[in-house]
Amino acid sequence: MSITKNVKWSKKDLLSIYDLTAEEINIILDTAEEFKKVSQRNVKKVPALRGKTVVNFFIEPSTRTRMSFELAEQRLSADIINISASTSSLKKGETLLDTVRNIEALQADLIVMRHSAPGAQSFIAKHVSAGILNAGDGAHSHPTQALLDIFTIREKKGSLKGLNVSIIGDIVHSRVARSNIWGLLKLGANVTVAGPSTLVPREFEKIGVRVCHNREAALEGADVVNLLRIQHERQRGGFFPSIGEYSRFFGLNADAAKYLNPDALIMHPGPINRGVELDSSLADGPQSVILEQVTNGLAVRMAVLFLVAGCLEK
Amino acid sequence: MIKNKNYILRGGRVVDPSRNVDGVGDIGVCDGMICSPEKLQGAEIIDVKGLVVTPGLIDMHVHLRQPGQTAAETIATGTRAAAAGGFTSIVSMPNTNPPADSSDTIEYIRRHARTDGVVKVLPCGCMSKGLKGEEMAPVGSLKNSGVVALSDDGRCIQNHELMLHVIQYAKSFDLPILDHCEDEQLTCGGVMHHGEWSALLGMKGVMSASEEMMVARDIIFSRMADWKVHIQHISTLESIELVRNARKRKLRITAEVTPHHLALTDEKIKTFDTNFKMSPPLRSADDRQAVLTALKDGTITVIATDHAPHTETAKLVEFDFAPCGIIGLETAIPVCFTELYHSGILSLSELIAKFTTGPAEVLNIDAGTLAEGKPADITLIDPELEFTVDKETFLSKSSNSPFHGTKVKGKAISTIVDGKFIYRDGTLVG
């Protein structure tokens, strides 16, 4: 195969997009392009991580991210162990750091970790020598989701520079939004976040993001719109009066989509609430790249596993 | 203890805000009391040239963790940390285990302070039984056992009617109220300040309004009861505005700020270091600026550390799950000299007042002065001593400090309690 170790990559961990330079993001995207080609072959497996042990340590439930990481690890020929909160000894009172040190003592090379507490992976990475890949930490960061979103946009649009990207939904509780914002800004896109003001903190203006509480204004002239899932429990939290009202004023439907640029992409990190933040006709329509995002996620995760593992050997 | 050793501290810069003194001079110590140097013919002369001589410093907000949480601190280690920080009197907060809501617990604390302690421990009693905010603690009995104030620190009484009654009742026993202001409905599980950095980091924020609502309540109740309410660890711009306005109207409101709230801001949380987690949380740069202004204009009359020891194990966890609080006794003077005096914000006299007359007035105690005939509680400070804070040198049993590794200038080098050196030239005595 044509993929060789990248000498410019020097991080043993992938913790957040905020930590990455534009150059590092591009290294990941370029590497992912190569891995996407591998995924289109008849034999999809490469020996890049043969003999390496990867532990998927999920202390918060996950289906799609975990499945994507697991498949990426298998395609790279790594040995894999899966640990989830229900089976771990965290329930017996062991600290997170002790649990991870035990995992490391089994000579794990990489630990893919999801946790409900922001910064949990950053904290762990300071204390262990295994590579830590953040698969989501509370509302803080979900770097591989942002990378696969950006990969998808770059693949369709060629470049992110000057593109108008609008993220609509529950921004305040979203690690997907936070990761996308940093990545998009670093690559030169114009970012708008939108939704009701209870879910969209105006503090994002301080880092150069347009904050908007009107759907049509957020959609007008957008090249990409990324809809975030609206969780029903936010209504009980008093953030908006009802799902119906949210959908009416902030959901993307055919009428609202007329404000988009004609060739705009419609994205969603999944799982979709059809008819709430996004109408079915658009989710399944020609502008939607939602399933391509899932496919690209595999290539992006192969790329970051490969890069980080290569760094550990140095 | 050698009670009758007499000596003269010669040639230091005496800074005693209680008497408006700031100048080179001598201080006599006779039988554990301050006395006129002229009366001390033939007494030992101790040269303190180049040092600042101040009344023994008072820290009115300390968690000694005994009884019940002695893995983190004890009265023995906490009072030694106080001595090393230049403090001769400290007020112990009542959120021990059991809470200090009974005469028994207060007597236990005072007994251990006598046998294990090296500085004066002034216990603070609970406002509510068990710190539960439901029923009033036995205020009269607590007063008889020797408490100097009442507080539910760490918690805040949410029941307004109970709070009003506590303030009114405390007045009958001449006990000031020290309140940790926090509306729990607005804390919302927050772990840091609600603002720009919580938005960027995706962490749950504690709104400034959580503090401000209760500061406003306390000011209203203080006016109704005509009694002293002291706002603990004030941290927000609007809280400060409320206190400034109340003091302008001559209401009986005072406020303290911690060294960390005047020195640090919420941006520090981006490292996820749990030694930046405390309650109230580190606030925004605007809030910090308001604190500095309020220290200068006299809205804030007290600096208190909120010394809150936690074991390393307790702090070595995810930020969300770490306990709130940091230690402060041994870094207060270095941090405040650096941030307030050497930076030119406060004069030496203004700064020392926040550690002496300020707390003494709130607590109405016989301390914080070098007037003749008063107990010889004295602190010697080297204002120019530069060093890097090193947690390995702390006498506290815990080391949870956000200032580890920080360069500072100014340090208490000797601490005298009732005429006796308990900390001398940077070393604990005996």
HADDOCK unambig.tbl for C-alpha pairs under 7 A between the chains (distance, minus, plus):
assign (segid A and resid 96 and name CA) (segid B and resid 317 and name CA) 6.87 0.50 0.50
assign (segid A and resid 117 and name CA) (segid B and resid 318 and name CA) 6.48 0.50 0.50
assign (segid A and resid 117 and name CA) (segid B and resid 320 and name CA) 5.77 0.50 0.50
assign (segid A and resid 118 and name CA) (segid B and resid 202 and name CA) 6.85 0.50 0.50
assign (segid A and resid 118 and name CA) (segid B and resid 203 and name CA) 6.36 0.50 0.50
assign (segid A and resid 119 and name CA) (segid B and resid 272 and name CA) 5.85 0.50 0.50
assign (segid A and resid 119 and name CA) (segid B and resid 319 and name CA) 7.00 0.50 0.50
assign (segid A and resid 120 and name CA) (segid B and resid 318 and name CA) 5.13 0.50 0.50
assign (segid A and resid 123 and name CA) (segid B and resid 272 and name CA) 6.71 0.50 0.50
assign (segid A and resid 123 and name CA) (segid B and resid 318 and name CA) 6.87 0.50 0.50
assign (segid A and resid 139 and name CA) (segid B and resid 202 and name CA) 4.54 0.50 0.50
assign (segid A and resid 139 and name CA) (segid B and resid 203 and name CA) 6.70 0.50 0.50
assign (segid A and resid 140 and name CA) (segid B and resid 201 and name CA) 5.13 0.50 0.50
assign (segid A and resid 140 and name CA) (segid B and resid 202 and name CA) 4.29 0.50 0.50
assign (segid A and resid 140 and name CA) (segid B and resid 203 and name CA) 6.84 0.50 0.50
assign (segid A and resid 172 and name CA) (segid B and resid 199 and name CA) 6.81 0.50 0.50
assign (segid A and resid 172 and name CA) (segid B and resid 202 and name CA) 6.99 0.50 0.50
assign (segid A and resid 173 and name CA) (segid B and resid 202 and name CA) 6.77 0.50 0.50
assign (segid A and resid 175 and name CA) (segid B and resid 202 and name CA) 6.98 0.50 0.50
assign (segid A and resid 178 and name CA) (segid B and resid 200 and name CA) 6.95 0.50 0.50
assign (segid A and resid 201 and name CA) (segid B and resid 199 and name CA) 6.73 0.50 0.50
assign (segid A and resid 203 and name CA) (segid B and resid 196 and name CA) 5.01 0.50 0.50
assign (segid A and resid 203 and name CA) (segid B and resid 199 and name CA) 6.59 0.50 0.50
